[in-house]
Amino acid sequence: MGRFLVDIPEEDLARLDALAKAEGKSRAAVLREAVANYIAAESQQGFEKYFGLWARHGSTVDGLEYEEKLRGEWPEIPEPSDSKKKRGAA
C-alpha cells in the first residue's frame, strides 16, 4: 500500500474527522474509500464523457452532418464480383 502527504484546509480536515468519527472509521479509511469511489465514478463514465464534446466547446456543427460530408468525399469502391469473393475466401 502506498502513502502520500497532502495538505488539506483546516475546515475540510475538521469535516473529515467528524465524518470519520460518525462512521466509526479512521481518517485514513475514509480517505481510502473516497479515493476508491472517485476512481470508480470516473471509470464508469467511459466514452459517455465525450458525448456532446463539440457543443461543450462552442461548436454549432452537427457531428453527423459533418461525418456524412466527409464520407461523401470518399471515392466509390466497386463491389468485388462473386468469383473474386469466392477466390478470396479460399
MMTF fields as JSON, N, C-alpha, C and O atoms, coordinates in Angstrom:
{
  "mmtfVersion": "1.0.0",
  "mmtfProducer": "UNKNOWN",
  "numBonds": 359,
  "numAtoms": 360,
  "numGroups": 90,
  "numChains": 1,
  "numModels": 1,
  "chainsPerModel": [1],
  "groupsPerChain": [90],
  "chainIdList": ["A"],
  "bondAtomList": [4, 2, 8, 6, 12, 10, 16, 14, 20, 18, 24, 22, 28, 26, 32, 30, 36, 34, 40, 38, 44, 42, 48, 46, 52, 50, 56, 54, 60, 58, 64, 62, 68, 66, 72, 70, 76, 74, 80, 78, 84, 82, 88, 86, 92, 90, 96, 94, 100, 98, 104, 102, 108, 106, 112, 110, 116, 114, 120, 118, 124, 122, 128, 126, 132, 130, 136, 134, 140, 138, 144, 142, 148, 146, 152, 150, 156, 154, 160, 158, 164, 162, 168, 166, 172, 170, 176, 174, 180, 178, 184, 182, 188, 186, 192, 190, 196, 194, 200, 198, 204, 202, 208, 206, 212, 210, 216, 214, 220, 218, 224, 222, 228, 226, 232, 230, 236, 234, 240, 238, 244, 242, 248, 246, 252, 250, 256, 254, 260, 258, 264, 262, 268, 266, 272, 270, 276, 274, 280, 278, 284, 282, 288, 286, 292, 290, 296, 294, 300, 298, 304, 302, 308, 306, 312, 310, 316, 314, 320, 318, 324, 322, 328, 326, 332, 330, 336, 334, 340, 338, 344, 342, 348, 346, 352, 350, 356, 354],
  "bondOrderList": [1, 1, 1, 1, 1, 1, 1, 1, 1, 1, 1, 1, 1, 1, 1, 1, 1, 1, 1, 1, 1, 1, 1, 1, 1, 1, 1, 1, 1, 1, 1, 1, 1, 1, 1, 1, 1, 1, 1, 1, 1, 1, 1, 1, 1, 1, 1, 1, 1, 1, 1, 1, 1, 1, 1, 1, 1, 1, 1, 1, 1, 1, 1, 1, 1, 1, 1, 1, 1, 1, 1, 1, 1, 1, 1, 1, 1, 1, 1, 1, 1, 1, 1, 1, 1, 1, 1, 1, 1],
  "groupList": [{"groupName": "MET", "atomNameList": ["N", "CA", "C", "O"], "elementList": ["N", "C", "C", "O"], "formalChargeList": [0, 0, 0, 0], "bondAtomList": [1, 0, 2, 1, 3, 2], "bondOrderList": [1, 1, 2], "singleLetterCode": "M", "chemCompType": "L-PEPTIDE LINKING"}, {"groupName": "GLY", "atomNameList": ["N", "CA", "C", "O"], "elementList": ["N", "C", "C", "O"], "formalChargeList": [0, 0, 0, 0], "bondAtomList": [1, 0, 2, 1, 3, 2], "bondOrderList": [1, 1, 2], "singleLetterCode": "G", "chemCompType": "PEPTIDE LINKING"}, {"groupName": "ARG", "atomNameList": ["N", "CA", "C", "O"], "elementList": ["N", "C", "C", "O"], "formalChargeList": [0, 0, 0, 0], "bondAtomList": [1, 0, 2, 1, 3, 2], "bondOrderList": [1, 1, 2], "singleLetterCode": "R", "chemCompType": "L-PEPTIDE LINKING"}, {"groupName": "PHE", "atomNameList": ["N", "CA", "C", "O"], "elementList": ["N", "C", "C", "O"], "formalChargeList": [0, 0, 0, 0], "bondAtomList": [1, 0, 2, 1, 3, 2], "bondOrderList": [1, 1, 2], "singleLetterCode": "F", "chemCompType": "L-PEPTIDE LINKING"}, {"groupName": "LEU", "atomNameList": ["N", "CA", "C", "O"], "elementList": ["N", "C", "C", "O"], "formalChargeList": [0, 0, 0, 0], "bondAtomList": [1, 0, 2, 1, 3, 2], "bondOrderList": [1, 1, 2], "singleLetterCode": "L", "chemCompType": "L-PEPTIDE LINKING"}, {"groupName": "VAL", "atomNameList": ["N", "CA", "C", "O"], "elementList": ["N", "C", "C", "O"], "formalChargeList": [0, 0, 0, 0], "bondAtomList": [1, 0, 2, 1, 3, 2], "bondOrderList": [1, 1, 2], "singleLetterCode": "V", "chemCompType": "L-PEPTIDE LINKING"}, {"groupName": "ASP", "atomNameList": ["N", "CA", "C", "O"], "elementList": ["N", "C", "C", "O"], "formalChargeList": [0, 0, 0, 0], "bondAtomList": [1, 0, 2, 1, 3, 2], "bondOrderList": [1, 1, 2], "singleLetterCode": "D", "chemCompType": "L-PEPTIDE LINKING"}, {"groupName": "ILE", "atomNameList": ["N", "CA", "C", "O"], "elementList": ["N", "C", "C", "O"], "formalChargeList": [0, 0, 0, 0], "bondAtomList": [1, 0, 2, 1, 3, 2], "bondOrderList": [1, 1, 2], "singleLetterCode": "I", "chemCompType": "L-PEPTIDE LINKING"}, {"groupName": "PRO", "atomNameList": ["N", "CA", "C", "O"], "elementList": ["N", "C", "C", "O"], "formalChargeList": [0, 0, 0, 0], "bondAtomList": [1, 0, 2, 1, 3, 2], "bondOrderList": [1, 1, 2], "singleLetterCode": "P", "chemCompType": "L-PEPTIDE LINKING"}, {"groupName": "GLU", "atomNameList": ["N", "CA", "C", "O"], "elementList": ["N", "C", "C", "O"], "formalChargeList": [0, 0, 0, 0], "bondAtomList": [1, 0, 2, 1, 3, 2], "bondOrderList": [1, 1, 2], "singleLetterCode": "E", "chemCompType": "L-PEPTIDE LINKING"}, {"groupName": "ALA", "atomNameList": ["N", "CA", "C", "O"], "elementList": ["N", "C", "C", "O"], "formalChargeList": [0, 0, 0, 0], "bondAtomList": [1, 0, 2, 1, 3, 2], "bondOrderList": [1, 1, 2], "singleLetterCode": "A", "chemCompType": "L-PEPTIDE LINKING"}, {"groupName": "LYS", "atomNameList": ["N", "CA", "C", "O"], "elementList": ["N", "C", "C", "O"], "formalChargeList": [0, 0, 0, 0], "bondAtomList": [1, 0, 2, 1, 3, 2], "bondOrderList": [1, 1, 2], "singleLetterCode": "K", "chemCompType": "L-PEPTIDE LINKING"}, {"groupName": "SER", "atomNameList": ["N", "CA", "C", "O"], "elementList": ["N", "C", "C", "O"], "formalChargeList": [0, 0, 0, 0], "bondAtomList": [1, 0, 2, 1, 3, 2], "bondOrderList": [1, 1, 2], "singleLetterCode": "S", "chemCompType": "L-PEPTIDE LINKING"}, {"groupName": "ASN", "atomNameList": ["N", "CA", "C", "O"], "elementList": ["N", "C", "C", "O"], "formalChargeList": [0, 0, 0, 0], "bondAtomList": [1, 0, 2, 1, 3, 2], "bondOrderList": [1, 1, 2], "singleLetterCode": "N", "chemCompType": "L-PEPTIDE LINKING"}, {"groupName": "TYR", "atomNameList": ["N", "CA", "C", "O"], "elementList": ["N", "C", "C", "O"], "formalChargeList": [0, 0, 0, 0], "bondAtomList": [1, 0, 2, 1, 3, 2], "bondOrderList": [1, 1, 2], "singleLetterCode": "Y", "chemCompType": "L-PEPTIDE LINKING"}, {"groupName": "GLN", "atomNameList": ["N", "CA", "C", "O"], "elementList": ["N", "C", "C", "O"], "formalChargeList": [0, 0, 0, 0], "bondAtomList": [1, 0, 2, 1, 3, 2], "bondOrderList": [1, 1, 2], "singleLetterCode": "Q", "chemCompType": "L-PEPTIDE LINKING"}, {"groupName": "TRP", "atomNameList": ["N", "CA", "C", "O"], "elementList": ["N", "C", "C", "O"], "formalChargeList": [0, 0, 0, 0], "bondAtomList": [1, 0, 2, 1, 3, 2], "bondOrderList": [1, 1, 2], "singleLetterCode": "W", "chemCompType": "L-PEPTIDE LINKING"}, {"groupName": "HIS", "atomNameList": ["N", "CA", "C", "O"], "elementList": ["N", "C", "C", "O"], "formalChargeList": [0, 0, 0, 0], "bondAtomList": [1, 0, 2, 1, 3, 2], "bondOrderList": [1, 1, 2], "singleLetterCode": "H", "chemCompType": "L-PEPTIDE LINKING"}, {"groupName": "THR", "atomNameList": ["N", "CA", "C", "O"], "elementList": ["N", "C", "C", "O"], "formalChargeList": [0, 0, 0, 0], "bondAtomList": [1, 0, 2, 1, 3, 2], "bondOrderList": [1, 1, 2], "singleLetterCode": "T", "chemCompType": "L-PEPTIDE LINKING"}],
  "groupTypeList": [0, 1, 2, 3, 4, 5, 6, 7, 8, 9, 9, 6, 4, 10, 2, 4, 6, 10, 4, 10, 11, 10, 9, 1, 11, 12, 2, 10, 10, 5, 4, 2, 9, 10, 5, 10, 13, 14, 7, 10, 10, 9, 12, 15, 15, 1, 3, 9, 11, 14, 3, 1, 4, 16, 10, 2, 17, 1, 12, 18, 5, 6, 1, 4, 9, 14, 9, 9, 11, 4, 2, 1, 9, 16, 8, 9, 7, 8, 9, 8, 12, 6, 12, 11, 11, 11, 2, 1, 10, 10],
  "groupIdList": [1, 2, 3, 4, 5, 6, 7, 8, 9, 10, 11, 12, 13, 14, 15, 16, 17, 18, 19, 20, 21, 22, 23, 24, 25, 26, 27, 28, 29, 30, 31, 32, 33, 34, 35, 36, 37, 38, 39, 40, 41, 42, 43, 44, 45, 46, 47, 48, 49, 50, 51, 52, 53, 54, 55, 56, 57, 58, 59, 60, 61, 62, 63, 64, 65, 66, 67, 68, 69, 70, 71, 72, 73, 74, 75, 76, 77, 78, 79, 80, 81, 82, 83, 84, 85, 86, 87, 88, 89, 90],
  "secStructList": [7, 7, 7, 7, 7, 7, 7, 7, 7, 2, 2, 2, 2, 2, 2, 2, 2, 2, 2, 2, 2, 2, 2, 6, 7, 7, 2, 2, 2, 2, 2, 2, 2, 2, 2, 2, 2, 2, 2, 2, 2, 2, 2, 2, 2, 4, 4, 4, 4, 4, 6, 6, 2, 2, 2, 2, 6, 6, 7, 7, 7, 7, 2, 2, 2, 2, 2, 2, 2, 2, 2, 2, 6, 1, 7, 7, 7, 7, 7, 7, 7, 2, 2, 2, 2, 2, 2, 2, 2, 7],
  "xCoordList": [0.854, 0.0, 0.9, 1.88, 0.551, 1.335, 0.917, -0.152, 1.79, 1.499, 1.72, 2.52, 1.006, 1.239, 0.956, 0.218, 1.563, 1.392, 0.58, 0.904, -0.468, -1.334, -1.727, -1.982, -1.768, -2.219, -3.713, -4.173, -4.46, -5.911, -6.287, -5.784, -7.165, -7.591, -8.185, -8.815, -7.974, -8.431, -9.916, -10.317, -10.743, -12.193, -12.546, -13.447, -11.845, -12.079, -11.6, -12.235, -10.484, -9.942, -10.897, -11.094, -11.485, -12.449, -13.679, -14.179, -14.16, -15.323, -14.966, -15.78, -13.747, -13.282, -13.229, -13.676, -12.681, -12.605, -13.99, -14.224, -14.911, -16.277, -16.956, -17.66, -16.747, -17.322, -16.738, -17.471, -15.434, -14.779, -15.302, -15.566, -15.45, -15.945, -17.375, -17.722, -18.212, -19.621, -19.746, -20.664, -18.831, -18.882, -18.066, -18.067, -17.369, -16.557, -15.347, -14.919, -14.805, -13.66, -12.498, -12.668, -11.326, -10.177, -10.225, -10.925, -9.484, -9.38, -8.85, -9.354, -7.841, -7.249, -8.263, -8.282, -9.097, -10.104, -11.107, -11.511, -11.505, -12.453, -11.811, -12.456, -10.545, -9.845, -9.664, -9.841, -9.315, -9.178, -10.499, -10.529, -11.586, -12.914, -13.272, -13.832, -12.952, -13.246, -12.474, -13.032, -11.206, -10.393, -10.938, -11.044, -11.276, -11.828, -13.14, -13.369, -13.998, -15.279, -15.061, -15.763, -14.095, -13.795, -13.304, -13.752, -12.397, -11.852, -12.954, -13.019, -13.813, -14.914, -15.873, -16.325, -16.188, -17.098, -16.49, -17.195, -15.206, -14.524, -14.513, -14.732, -14.264, -14.179, -15.555, -15.647, -16.62, -17.966, -18.393, -19.227, -17.834, -18.22, -17.839, -18.569, -16.695, -16.263, -16.33, -16.006, -16.757, -16.782, -17.961, -18.009, -18.909, -20.045, -19.603, -20.303, -18.444, -17.993, -17.642, -17.472, -17.53, -17.212, -18.459, -18.351, -19.646, -20.871, -21.083, -20.975, -21.38, -21.621, -20.349, -20.404, -19.21, -17.925, -17.828, -17.366, -18.264, -18.174, -19.034, -18.588, -20.251, -21.164, -20.618, -20.755, -20.001, -19.436, -18.314, -17.999, -17.715, -16.62, -17.054, -16.214, -18.363, -18.891, -19.156, -19.541, -18.967, -19.207, -20.698, -21.428, -21.144, -22.549, -22.703, -23.798, -21.616, -21.639, -22.316, -22.038, -23.211, -23.829, -22.838, -22.422, -22.458, -21.443, -21.796, -20.933, -23.054, -23.469, -23.395, -22.929, -23.858, -23.766, -22.308, -21.985, -21.438, -20.021, -19.432, -18.675, -19.78, -19.285, -19.777, -19.005, -21.058, -21.611, -20.955, -20.729, -20.648, -19.964, -18.584, -18.196, -17.856, -16.527, -16.603, -15.808, -17.541, -17.672, -18.096, -17.785, -18.808, -19.204, -18.009, -18.108, -16.895, -15.679, -14.892, -13.967, -15.24, -14.513, -14.832, -15.962, -13.861, -14.15, -15.005, -14.951, -15.785, -16.602, -15.697, -14.84, -15.875, -15.104, -16.078, -17.045, -15.831, -16.777, -16.774, -15.756, -17.929, -18.055, -17.311, -17.365, -16.62, -15.947, -16.974, -18.064, -16.618, -17.538, -17.614, -16.771, -18.631, -18.826, -17.626, -17.252, -17.006, -15.874, -14.678, -13.955, -14.474, -13.37, -13.651, -12.744, -14.925, -15.288, -14.96, -14.387, -15.338, -15.103, -13.612, -13.149, -12.866, -11.425, -10.754, -9.884, -11.146, -10.545, -10.892, -10.136, -12.02, -12.447, -11.713, -11.668, -11.128, -10.465, -9.107, -8.426],
  "yCoordList": [-1.169, 0.0, 1.232, 1.3, 2.208, 3.436, 4.46, 4.372, 5.423, 6.512, 7.818, 7.89, 8.854, 10.173, 11.237, 11.019, 12.379, 13.525, 14.558, 14.904, 15.045, 16.01, 17.111, 16.854, 18.332, 19.463, 19.65, 19.747, 19.699, 19.857, 21.058, 21.197, 21.932, 23.075, 22.615, 21.561, 23.415, 23.067, 22.74, 21.8, 23.525, 23.264, 21.917, 21.228, 21.535, 20.225, 19.103, 18.054, 19.341, 18.354, 18.131, 16.999, 19.21, 19.093, 18.294, 17.451, 18.562, 17.822, 16.354, 15.464, 16.108, 14.735, 13.977, 12.833, 14.615, 13.969, 13.705, 12.656, 14.652, 14.461, 13.304, 12.504, 13.219, 12.135, 10.791, 9.817, 10.743, 9.505, 9.058, 7.875, 10.005, 9.674, 9.154, 8.181, 9.817, 9.412, 8.01, 7.264, 7.66, 6.348, 5.308, 4.134, 5.73, 4.795, 4.291, 3.149, 5.156, 4.776, 5.717, 6.778, 5.31, 6.202, 7.22, 7.023, 8.289, 9.296, 8.632, 8.885, 7.792, 7.119, 6.221, 6.16, 5.529, 4.645, 5.45, 5.033, 6.6, 7.455, 7.969, 8.008, 8.363, 8.852, 7.748, 7.994, 6.531, 5.412, 5.14, 4.906, 5.174, 4.943, 6.059, 5.792, 7.293, 8.422, 8.306, 8.55, 7.938, 7.777, 6.628, 6.764, 5.523, 4.375, 4.751, 4.377, 5.486, 5.918, 6.877, 6.803, 7.778, 8.735, 8.002, 8.293, 7.066, 6.308, 5.481, 5.402, 4.868, 4.068, 4.942, 4.538, 6.122, 7.027, 7.497, 7.602, 7.777, 8.212, 7.105, 7.37, 5.882, 4.784, 4.402, 3.858, 4.669, 4.351, 5.27, 4.893, 6.471, 7.41, 6.893, 7.099, 6.221, 5.671, 6.683, 7.856, 6.224, 7.109, 8.088, 9.012, 7.914, 8.825, 10.259, 11.208, 10.417, 11.77, 12.55, 13.768, 11.859, 12.543, 12.939, 13.69, 12.452, 12.865, 14.354, 14.845, 15.065, 16.5, 17.313, 18.487, 16.711, 17.384, 18.649, 19.683, 18.568, 19.753, 20.875, 22.021, 20.569, 21.591, 22.233, 23.44, 21.428, 21.982, 22.968, 23.814, 22.852, 23.751, 24.813, 25.431, 25.026, 26.13, 25.835, 26.745, 24.61, 24.297, 24.165, 23.589, 24.7, 24.563, 23.576, 23.423, 22.908, 21.933, 20.657, 20.178, 20.113, 18.829, 17.731, 17.631, 16.919, 15.898, 14.901, 14.513, 14.479, 13.501, 14.107, 13.458, 15.36, 16.027, 16.159, 15.956, 16.493, 16.638, 15.307, 15.259, 14.245, 12.912, 12.519, 12.008, 12.756, 12.403, 13.218, 12.702, 14.482, 15.323, 14.744, 14.636, 14.378, 13.806, 12.501, 12.278, 11.647, 10.369, 10.56, 9.734, 11.652, 11.956, 12.258, 12.159, 12.621, 12.921, 11.661, 11.721, 10.531, 9.289, 8.793, 8.94, 8.212, 7.658, 6.402, 5.671, 6.184, 4.968, 3.777, 3.839, 2.716, 1.484, 0.422, 0.099, -0.119, -1.12, -2.383, -2.778, -2.99, -4.253, -5.334, -5.344, -6.24, -7.325, -8.26, -8.451, -8.835, -9.763, -11.043, -11.278, -11.881, -13.115, -14.045, -14.7, -14.121, -15.032, -14.575, -15.41, -13.277, -12.778, -13.042, -13.356, -12.908, -13.188, -14.628, -14.9, -15.569, -16.987, -17.297, -18.037, -16.726, -16.967, -16.407, -17.06, -15.213, -14.596, -15.322, -15.26, -16.005, -16.709, -18.022, -18.558, -18.556, -19.856, -19.776, -20.792],
  "zCoordList": [0.0, 0.0, 0.0, 0.742, -0.846, -0.942, 0.103, 0.707, 0.292, 1.224, 0.493, -0.44, 0.918, 0.352, 1.404, 2.365, 1.189, 2.073, 1.317, 0.181, 1.943, 1.268, 2.254, 3.431, 1.747, 2.562, 2.328, 1.191, 3.431, 3.365, 4.224, 5.339, 3.724, 4.535, 5.871, 5.956, 6.896, 8.249, 8.319, 9.006, 7.599, 7.66, 7.025, 7.502, 5.953, 5.345, 6.264, 6.371, 6.914, 7.848, 9.02, 9.462, 9.515, 10.618, 10.173, 10.918, 8.964, 8.444, 8.211, 8.46, 7.733, 7.528, 8.848, 8.932, 9.874, 11.186, 11.762, 12.364, 11.582, 12.08, 11.352, 11.968, 10.053, 9.264, 9.689, 9.859, 9.857, 10.284, 11.648, 11.861, 12.564, 13.908, 13.841, 14.51, 13.018, 12.896, 12.298, 12.642, 11.414, 10.779, 11.522, 11.151, 12.57, 13.343, 12.572, 12.74, 11.727, 10.903, 11.186, 11.785, 10.747, 10.853, 9.711, 8.718, 9.864, 8.804, 7.523, 6.429, 7.676, 6.521, 5.811, 4.581, 6.574, 5.967, 5.151, 4.066, 5.678, 4.952, 3.67, 2.623, 3.749, 2.557, 1.523, 0.329, 1.954, 1.017, 0.306, -0.902, 1.067, 0.491, -0.499, -1.562, -0.151, -1.035, -2.345, -3.415, -2.274, -3.479, -4.328, -5.547, -3.72, -4.452, -5.137, -6.288, -4.438, -5.033, -6.187, -7.196, -6.051, -7.112, -8.361, -9.47, -8.182, -9.317, -9.973, -11.2, -9.179, -9.729, -10.527, -11.599, -10.03, -10.73, -12.045, -13.048, -12.052, -13.272, -14.316, -15.499, -13.901, -14.865, -15.402, -16.503, -14.66, -15.124, -16.254, -17.078, -16.305, -17.351, -18.727, -19.697, -18.815, -20.085, -21.203, -21.015, -22.379, -23.529, -23.483, -24.296, -22.561, -22.469, -22.185, -22.539, -21.548, -21.237, -22.496, -22.441, -23.637, -24.882, -25.673, -26.643, -25.281, -25.963, -25.747, -24.624, -26.811, -26.705, -26.565, -26.199, -26.848, -26.673, -27.512, -27.03, -28.772, -29.634, -29.08, -29.023, -28.674, -28.164, -26.893, -26.693, -26.038, -24.802, -25.074, -24.237, -26.252, -26.602, -27.607, -28.262, -27.732, -28.53, -29.992, -30.726, -30.448, -31.855, -32.113, -31.306, -33.239, -33.634, -34.789, -35.331, -35.166, -36.255, -35.764, -34.664, -36.593, -36.279, -36.639, -37.794, -35.683, -35.887, -36.969, -37.757, -37.022, -38.03, -39.428, -40.365, -39.572, -40.881, -41.313, -42.484, -40.385, -40.688, -41.151, -42.12, -40.461, -40.83, -42.217, -43.029, -42.493, -43.804, -44.914, -46.009, -44.642, -45.624, -45.931, -47.094, -44.9, -45.11, -45.892, -46.805, -45.544, -46.24, -47.689, -48.546, -47.963, -49.334, -50.217, -51.44, -49.631, -50.385, -50.735, -51.545, -50.145, -50.405, -51.808, -52.272, -52.484, -53.816, -53.698, -52.709, -54.731, -54.763, -55.036, -55.917, -54.304, -54.492, -54.984, -54.294, -56.16, -56.689, -55.835, -55.266, -55.769, -55.044, -55.822, -57.052, -55.14, -55.865, -56.491, -55.952, -57.624, -58.281, -57.462, -56.596, -57.732, -56.979, -57.115, -56.142, -58.311, -58.499, -57.639, -57.095, -57.518, -56.69, -55.212, -54.44, -54.832, -53.443, -53.08, -52.025, -53.987, -53.729, -53.687, -52.82, -54.628, -54.668, -53.411, -52.836, -52.98, -51.811, -50.523, -49.554, -50.503, -49.285, -49.104, -47.996, -50.189, -50.114, -49.459, -49.323]
}
